[in-house]
């Protein structure tokens, strides 16, 4: 019985979609919305990739004279040791 209800809803959505897209003006609106969404998505992906390039480059070739970065890595490496010592020794 539950499957019948889902099928009726799907058929209703399909009929509503077909009736909405039967008008040429509505088809144009949907096409414009789809094109704009696609352009924004592609632009976002390209922007994110270009912003990450310097980070990826630095991760691949760390600078030994970047003391702030090295200190952050050192503190991160010691976090587990400090946590263990605090738990074991109070």
Secondary structure, DSSP 8 states (H G I E B T S, - for coil): -HHHHHHHHHHHHHHHHHHHHTSHHHHHHHHHHHHHHHHHHHHHHHHHHHHHHHHHHHHHS--TT-HHHHHHHHHHHHHHHHHHHHHHH-
